Amino acid sequence: MKRRIHARARAHLRRIPLRLRLRRTRGRLLRRLLITFVLLIAAVCTAAVVAYRLTDIPEPHPETVTQSTVFVDDKGSYLGRRGPVDRQEVPLSQVPRSVQDAVIAAENRSFRTDDGVSPRAIARAVLASLTGGERQGGSTITQQYVKNALLSPEQSLSRKAHEALIAIKLDRTRSKDDILAGYLNTVYFGRGSAGIQAAARNYFGVDTRNLTVSQGAALASIVNIPSYYEKAGSDPKVTATLKARWSWVLDAMATSGAITAKQRADATFPAFRFYPPGTTEGQRQYMIDVAAQEAADRLGITEDQLARGGYTVHTTFDLALQDATTEAVKNLKGGKGDKDGKGTTLHTAVVAIKPGDGAVRLLYGGSDYARQPFNDAVGGAVEAGTALDPFGKVPLTTPLTGLQKTPAPTPLKLASAYATVAANGVYAAPYTITKITRDGRQVYTAHPDTRRMLDEQGVFMVNAYMSKTSEAAIPSRPTAQKTPQTPQTPQTSFTAGAGGGTTRRTIWSTTQDPQLTLTIALFADRPGKKKNTTVPAQLPNNPPPTESAAETAAQIWRLATAGAG
């Protein structure tokens, strides 16, 4: 009986139109869908909350916190660096506000107000991509920092979700300034530069705190495609493309009020350091080698620890004089380390020291560090010949004891010996470091190590010998007007060497006055009979090597003493 009733009911329903059946059950279906949707949302929210609570902010990758050690000359100009990554951390207080605003305008204009993840920015990036507009990153600055410094570069949905969770948590637990500082200290700018400080040096040769509005806008523009823009200034096409993006960044800054209309109108596209570096860049490695060894010794650490320590090493070197010397030596036959076709290699070493102090102002150890990393100025055992004759009858004490018996002193040792004469008998140990700083603190300060080596008679005897027997006169610079309160020792010069006539193997030329001692050495070698050995060889005779040495020394002397009192 029940079966017949149910059958009749089903038959009755089949006779009711589908539209009427749906109308009768619509309320029930909507309730079920709403419940399902609410449960789904609740599940998603619960999962998100759980995932958020379980998400930890990871520590930065070791390579993103490793800092290089930077070397600067006596005026603070950048010499070079040591370390696996070209990066030095700077506090946000040293980044001009205009530079901060430029990066925000280029990469994430809602950074100051967003929650670490900006759906609007992602939509804007997608729209720009579809319409061919100016490219913008789909990620916020916070997300980029998380991706670059805290996570792997893996591209997957799960990693992107993890990135977003960390970005949100980072935004809620740290200040915007902390996040921006982390980003600016880790983002890649091209030219091997990790972080804003390295970028400022490598693109413009300045510290971050000295960046102008135009320079800051240029660096902000480079972040977009750093590997492409790193040739700005040397590649016309790249430079033109970057200039267009630079204008776009400045326009955005003016629109937002980050800069005034006058600042925008006055902005000019900045000049970039040439890239790739010139030949003098490689030559500087000789100086950095010596300074790095000395700095590590002074701090009591290894050179590897120094390279990774984020120090700033202030040296005694005069970079402008060093580069000018490099150019002067290029014009000297054989000065570039060329071979003469017979297997003979020609060398030039130049050292300049401040008498009575020991500061090494100039250290030319070779023309090409990549081809010859051995430093002729501090390690070259050069035949002394008659270069030490002025000291022959003068009694010396430590550390110059035995100098007369040294058949092959280094140019540095010879220069320090003559600097003793220029300082009226006071010997000063050569040094290349004035101070070392780290995180704004001074961790080492140099103190000249001096002692009396010669008495007045000994100084007179050496000077007299130099003036009397020099093989070639070196033009003197104009003598400064002297006063009774500051008597000056006249400039003296001496040129000598090993071998004679057409068989010259070494030429030494030293010029000095109370402010500077300059020594230049020309020598040659050829492969020895045993593997990886060399023996002295004859210098080329055209032009005469004595004249070449004297003329080059005179040229460098004029460069070194230009404008001196």
Residue pairs with C-beta under 8 A, 6 or more apart in sequence:
13 21
22 29
51 165
52 165
52 168
52 169
55 162
55 165
55 166
55 169
57 150
57 166
57 169
57 170
57 173
58 150
58 151
58 166
59 150
60 149
60 150
60 182
60 186
61 149
61 150
63 84
63 85
64 148
64 149
64 186
64 194
65 89
66 83
66 84
66 85
66 87
66 308
67 83
67 85
67 87
67 88
67 89
67 308
67 309
67 310
68 81
68 82
68 83
68 84
68 85
68 86
68 87
68 88
68 198
68 307
68 308
68 310
69 81
69 82
69 83
69 292
69 295
69 306
69 307
69 308
69 309
69 310
69 311
69 312
69 313
70 78
70 80
70 81
70 88
70 201
70 311
70 312
70 313
71 78
71 79
71 80
71 81
71 82
71 287
71 288
71 291
71 292
71 312
71 313
71 315
72 78
72 79
72 312
72 313
72 314
72 315
73 79
73 315
73 317
73 318
73 319
73 322
74 314
74 315
74 316
74 317
74 318
74 359
74 361
74 434
75 318
75 319
76 314
77 205
77 319
77 320
78 201
78 205
79 284
79 287
79 288
79 291
79 315
79 317
79 319
80 281
80 284
80 285
80 288
81 198
82 288
82 292
82 303
82 306
82 307
83 307
83 308
84 307
84 308
85 194
86 192
86 193
86 194
86 198
86 202
87 185
87 186
87 193
87 194
87 195
87 197
87 198
88 195
88 197
88 198
88 310
88 312
89 185
89 195
89 197
89 310
90 184
90 185
90 195
90 196
90 197
90 208
90 209
91 181
92 100
92 177
92 180
92 181
92 184
94 207
94 208
94 209
95 181
95 184
95 196
95 208
95 209
95 211
96 208
96 209
96 211
96 213
96 216
98 212
98 213
98 216
98 253
98 258
98 259
99 196
99 208
99 211
99 215
99 216
99 219
99 220
100 180
100 184
101 253
101 256
101 258
101 259
102 213
102 216
102 217
102 219
102 220
102 249
102 250
102 253
102 258
103 141
103 180
103 183
103 184
103 216
103 219
103 220
103 223
104 111
104 112
104 141
104 180
104 258
105 220
105 249
105 252
105 253
105 256
105 258
106 217
106 220
106 221
106 223
106 224
106 245
106 249
106 252
107 136
107 137
107 141
107 144
107 220
107 223
107 224
108 114
108 118
108 121
108 137
108 139
108 140
108 141
108 142
108 144
109 121
109 252
109 256
110 118
110 120
110 121
110 140
111 140
111 141
111 142
111 176
111 180
112 176
114 121
114 140
114 142
114 171
115 168
115 171
115 172
116 140
116 142
116 143
116 164
116 167
116 168
116 169
116 170
116 171
116 172
117 140
117 142
117 143
117 164
117 167
117 168
118 140
121 136
121 137
121 138
121 139
121 140
122 138
122 139
124 136
125 135
125 136
125 137
125 138
126 138
127 133
128 134
128 135
128 136
129 135
134 245
134 248
135 224
137 144
137 224
139 147
139 163
140 167
141 179
141 180
141 183
142 167
142 170
142 171
142 179
142 183
143 163
143 164
143 167
144 183
144 187
145 170
145 179
145 182
145 183
145 186
145 187
146 163
146 166
146 167
146 170
147 153
147 163
148 183
148 186
148 187
148 188
149 182
149 186
150 166
151 159
151 162
151 163
151 166
152 159
170 179
171 179
184 195
184 196
185 195
185 196
185 197
186 194
186 195
187 194
187 195
187 196
187 223
188 194
188 223
188 226
189 195
189 196
189 198
189 199
189 202
189 203
189 219
189 222
189 223
189 226
189 230
190 199
190 222
190 226
190 227
190 228
190 229
190 230
191 199
191 202
191 203
191 230
191 275
192 198
192 202
193 199
193 201
193 202
193 203
196 208
196 219
197 207
197 208
199 219
199 222
200 206
200 207
200 208
200 210
200 211
200 215
200 219
201 207
202 273
202 275
203 215
203 218
203 219
203 222
203 232
203 272
203 273
204 211
204 215
204 270
204 271
204 272
204 273
205 273
206 215
211 219
212 270
213 250
213 259
213 263
213 267
214 246
214 250
214 267
214 268
214 269
214 270
215 270
217 246
217 249
217 250
217 253
217 267
218 232
218 242
218 246
218 269
218 270
218 272
220 249
221 229
221 242
221 245
221 246
221 248
221 249
222 229
222 230
222 232
222 242
224 245
228 238
228 241
229 238
229 241
229 242
230 275
231 238
231 239
231 275
232 238
232 239
232 242
232 272
232 275
233 239
233 271
233 272
233 273
233 274
233 275
234 272
234 274
234 275
234 276
239 272
243 269
246 269
250 259
250 264
250 267
251 264
253 259
253 264
254 260
254 261
254 263
254 264
259 267
279 326
279 367
279 368
280 322
280 323
280 326
280 327
282 368
282 369
282 370
283 322
283 326
283 364
283 366
283 367
283 368
283 369
284 319
284 322
285 369
285 373
286 363
286 364
286 365
286 366
286 369
286 375
286 377
287 315
287 317
287 322
287 363
287 365
287 432
289 373
289 375
290 360
290 363
290 375
290 378
290 432
291 313
291 315
291 317
291 432
291 433
292 303
292 306
292 307
292 313
293 303
294 431
294 432
294 433
295 306
295 311
295 313
295 433
295 436
295 444
296 302
296 303
296 305
296 306
298 433
298 436
298 444
298 446
299 306
299 311
299 436
299 443
299 444
301 309
309 438
310 438
310 439
311 436
311 437
311 438
311 443
312 436
312 437
312 438
313 433
313 436
314 433
314 434
314 435
314 436
314 437
315 432
315 433
315 434
316 354
316 359
316 360
316 361
316 431
316 432
316 433
316 434
317 360
317 361
317 362
317 363
317 432
318 361
318 362
318 560
321 352
321 361
321 362
321 556
321 559
321 560
322 362
322 363
322 364
324 556
324 559
325 350
325 362
325 364
325 556
325 559
326 364
326 367
328 552
328 555
328 556
328 559
329 335
329 336
329 348
329 350
329 364
329 367
329 552
330 336
330 367
331 552
332 348
332 522
332 548
332 552
333 346
333 540
333 542
333 543
333 548
334 340
334 346
334 347
334 348
334 522
334 524
334 539
334 540
335 346
335 348
335 367
335 522
335 552
336 367
336 368
337 345
337 346
337 347
337 348
337 366
337 367
337 368
337 371
337 372
338 345
338 346
339 345
339 346
340 346
340 540
342 526
343 526
343 527
344 524
344 525
344 526
344 537
344 538
345 524
345 525
345 526
345 534
345 537
346 522
346 523
346 524
346 539
346 540
347 366
347 376
347 380
347 521
347 522
347 523
347 524
347 525
348 364
348 366
348 367
348 376
348 520
348 521
348 522
348 552
349 364
349 365
349 366
349 376
349 377
349 380
349 382
349 411
349 520
349 521
349 523
350 362
350 363
350 364
350 377
350 411
350 518
350 519
350 520
350 521
350 556
351 360
351 362
351 363
351 364
351 377
351 411
351 412
351 414
351 415
351 518
351 519
352 360
352 361
352 362
352 363
352 415
352 516
352 517
352 518
352 519
352 556
352 560
353 359
353 360
353 361
353 415
353 416
353 419
353 428
353 430
353 516
353 517
354 361
354 419
354 428
354 515
354 516
354 517
355 419
355 420
355 422
355 423
355 426
355 428
355 512
355 514
355 515
355 516
355 517
356 419
356 422
356 423
356 424
356 426
356 428
356 448
356 450
356 514
357 428
357 448
357 450
358 416
358 419
358 428
358 429
358 430
358 431
358 448
358 449
358 450
359 431
359 432
359 434
359 448
360 412
360 430
360 431
360 432
361 516
361 560
362 518
362 556
362 560
363 375
363 377
363 378
363 412
363 432
364 377
365 374
365 375
365 376
365 377
365 378
365 379
365 380
366 372
366 374
366 375
366 376
374 380
376 382
376 411
376 521
377 410
377 411
377 412
378 410
378 411
378 412
379 410
380 410
380 411
380 521
380 523
381 408
381 409
381 410
382 408
382 409
382 410
382 411
382 506
382 508
382 521
382 523
383 407
383 408
383 497
383 498
383 499
383 505
383 506
383 523
383 536
384 406
384 407
384 408
384 409
384 414
384 498
384 506
384 508
385 496
385 497
385 498
385 499
385 505
385 506
385 508
386 496
386 497
386 498
387 414
387 494
387 496
387 497
387 498
387 506
387 508
387 510
388 403
388 404
388 406
388 409
388 414
388 417
389 465
389 469
389 496
390 421
390 461
390 462
390 465
390 466
390 469
390 494
391 400
391 403
391 404
391 417
391 462
392 404
393 461
394 454
394 458
394 461
394 462
395 458
396 402
396 403
396 404
396 453
396 454
397 453
399 427
399 429
400 417
400 420
400 427
400 453
403 409
403 413
403 417
406 413
409 417
411 519
411 520
411 521
412 430
414 508
414 510
414 519
414 521
415 430
415 510
415 517
415 518
415 519
416 427
416 428
416 429
416 430
416 517
418 494
418 510
418 512
418 517
418 519
419 427
419 428
419 512
419 517
420 426
420 427
420 428
420 453
420 454
421 454
421 459
421 462
421 463
421 512
422 489
422 512
422 513
422 514
422 516
422 517
423 514
424 454
424 456
424 459
424 489
424 514
425 452
425 453
425 454
425 455
425 456
425 458
425 459
426 450
426 451
426 452
426 453
427 450
427 451
427 452
427 453
428 448
428 449
428 450
429 448
429 449
429 450
431 446
431 448
431 449
433 444
433 446
434 445
434 446
435 442
435 444
435 445
435 446
436 442
436 443
436 444
437 443
454 462
463 489
463 492
465 494
466 492
466 493
466 494
466 510
467 492
467 494
469 494
469 496
470 493
470 494
470 495
470 496
471 495
471 496
471 497
471 546
472 495
472 509
472 546
472 547
472 549
472 550
473 493
473 550
474 493
474 495
474 509
474 511
474 550
474 553
474 554
474 557
475 554
475 558
476 491
476 493
477 491
477 557
477 558
477 561
477 564
479 488
479 490
479 491
480 488
480 564
480 565
482 488
488 513
488 514
489 513
489 514
490 513
491 511
491 512
491 513
492 511
492 512
492 513
493 509
493 510
493 511
493 512
493 553
494 508
494 509
494 510
494 511
495 507
495 508
495 509
495 510
495 546
495 549
495 550
495 553
496 507
496 508
497 504
497 505
497 506
497 507
497 508
497 545
497 546
497 549
498 504
498 505
498 506
498 536
499 505
499 506
499 538
499 539
502 538
502 541
503 538
504 538
504 539
504 541
504 545
504 546
505 523
505 524
505 536
505 537
505 538
505 539
506 521
506 522
506 523
506 536
506 539
507 521
507 522
507 523
507 539
507 545
507 546
507 548
507 549
508 519
508 520
508 521
508 549
509 519
509 520
509 521
509 549
509 550
509 552
509 553
510 517
510 518
510 519
510 520
510 553
511 517
511 518
511 553
511 554
511 557
512 518
513 561
515 561
515 564
515 565
516 557
516 560
516 561
516 564
518 553
518 556
518 557
518 560
520 549
520 552
520 553
520 556
522 539
522 545
522 548
522 549
523 536
523 539
524 536
524 537
524 538
524 539
524 540
525 534
525 535
525 536
525 537
526 534
526 535
526 537
527 533
527 534
527 535
528 534
528 535
539 545
